Amino acid sequence: MRSRDDLIAAARRARKNAVAPYSKFQVGAALRAKSLRVYKGCNVENATYGLTICAERVAVFKALSEGERDFVTIAIVADTGKLTPPCGACRQILWEFCGDIEIYLANLAGKVEHHWLSDLFPKPFDAKFL
């Protein structure tokens, strides 16, 4: 799975597994490692909302738990007219564990945007401040 379209398709498939009984807002993510392996994630809601986890963090944590450490790009898919970027918590996790990776935002209608994480998260907090 090497192309942008393949990665977006993987995120689209992951979105179908979302557990979003409250918001009905389903998101899928597909994270490509330098090894070319792809880790998929979907959002999982909880009745308390605070324990909800986003698709991007699920994908990152799955990859880390499998021993992956180097990442290239992530695709994020939601069913919205205006493409949905990662939330602040996801931007922090992506920066800390993936660095300045490529991000593709897409929707079910086929609209796609390309970004670098540094464009979406211009002044990140990381270990250099500790």
C-alpha positions in Angstrom: 0.0 0.0 0.0 2.1 2.9 -1.3 0.0 5.4 -3.0 -2.0 8.3 -1.5 -5.2 6.8 -2.8 -4.5 3.4 -1.2 -3.8 5.1 2.1 -7.1 7.1 1.9 -9.0 4.0 0.9 -7.6 2.2 4.0 -8.7 5.2 6.2 -12.1 5.0 4.6 -12.4 1.3 5.4 -11.2 2.0 9.0 -14.0 4.6 9.4 -16.6 1.9 8.9 -15.5 0.4 12.2 -16.0 3.6 14.2 -18.0 3.3 17.4 -19.9 6.6 17.5 -23.3 6.0 19.0 -23.6 9.5 20.4 -22.2 11.9 17.9 -22.6 9.7 14.8 -19.4 11.3 13.6 -17.3 8.5 12.2 -13.6 9.0 11.5 -11.0 6.7 10.0 -7.2 7.0 9.9 -4.5 5.1 8.2 -0.9 5.7 9.3 2.0 4.6 7.0 5.3 3.7 8.6 8.6 3.9 6.8 8.5 0.1 6.7 5.4 0.6 4.4 3.2 -1.2 6.9 -0.2 0.6 7.4 -1.9 0.9 10.8 -5.6 1.8 10.8 -7.7 3.4 13.5 -11.2 4.6 14.0 -12.7 6.8 16.7 -14.3 5.0 19.7 -16.8 7.0 21.8 -17.7 6.5 25.4 -20.8 7.8 27.2 -18.6 10.1 29.3 -17.1 11.6 26.1 -13.9 12.3 28.0 -12.8 8.7 27.5 -13.4 8.9 23.8 -10.4 8.3 21.6 -9.8 9.7 18.1 -9.0 7.6 15.0 -5.5 9.2 14.7 -4.5 8.3 18.2 -5.8 4.7 17.8 -3.6 4.3 14.6 -0.5 5.7 16.3 -0.9 3.7 19.5 -1.5 0.5 17.5 1.6 1.1 15.5 3.7 1.9 18.6 2.3 -1.2 20.4 3.5 -3.3 17.4 7.1 -1.9 17.7 6.9 0.6 14.8 8.7 3.9 15.5 9.2 5.7 12.1 6.3 7.2 10.2 5.8 8.8 6.8 2.2 9.9 6.4 -1.4 9.6 7.7 -4.7 9.8 5.9 -7.8 11.0 7.8 -11.3 10.5 6.4 -14.7 11.8 7.7 -18.1 12.3 6.1 -18.0 16.1 6.1 -18.1 18.8 3.4 -15.3 20.8 5.0 -12.4 18.4 5.5 -11.7 17.5 9.2 -8.2 18.1 10.5 -6.8 16.3 13.6 -7.9 17.7 17.0 -5.3 19.4 19.3 -4.7 16.2 21.3 -4.1 14.2 18.1 -1.8 16.9 16.7 0.3 16.6 19.9 0.5 12.8 19.7 1.3 12.9 16.0 4.1 15.5 16.5 5.6 13.6 19.5 5.6 10.2 17.9 5.6 10.9 14.1 7.3 14.3 13.7 6.5 16.5 10.8 4.7 13.9 8.7 2.5 14.3 5.6 -1.2 14.5 6.3 -4.0 13.8 3.8 -7.5 14.9 4.8 -10.3 13.4 2.7 -14.1 13.0 2.7 -16.4 10.4 1.3 -17.1 12.6 -1.8 -13.5 12.4 -2.9 -12.2 15.8 -1.8 -8.6 15.6 -0.7 -6.2 18.1 0.9 -2.5 17.7 1.5 -0.7 19.2 4.5 2.4 18.8 6.6 1.9 18.5 10.4 4.0 21.6 11.0 1.5 23.7 9.0 -1.4 22.5 11.2 0.7 22.6 14.4 3.2 25.5 14.0 4.5 25.8 17.6 4.4 22.3 19.1 5.4 21.4 22.6 7.9 18.5 22.7 10.8 17.1 24.7 13.1 19.9 23.9 11.2 22.1 26.3 11.6 19.7 29.2 
